[in-house]
């Protein structure tokens, strides 16, 4: 429950459908999790990206099976904001 309040990135999986609840996450990750959960109508839960040092790591609600959690972690690249030369933040 606390991650639903504090996580900067929150993705909800509802009956295999992906719903972005909060934050911006990379297009590649959205594409990959849509592939992972495509047709999995029995799976519902939440995926959170939480800050860990300079990067973000994934956390999952207990409703997401471990095998699916690992598949998501395998495609996640850390998604850390970095400063460009102009001082603006860019997402990579």
Buried (B, 14 or more C-beta within 10 A) or exposed (E): EEBEEEBBBBBBBEEBBBEEEBBEBBEEBEEBBEEBBEEBEEBBBBBBBBEEEEEBBBBBBEEBBEEBBEBBEEBBEBBEEEEEEEEEEEEE
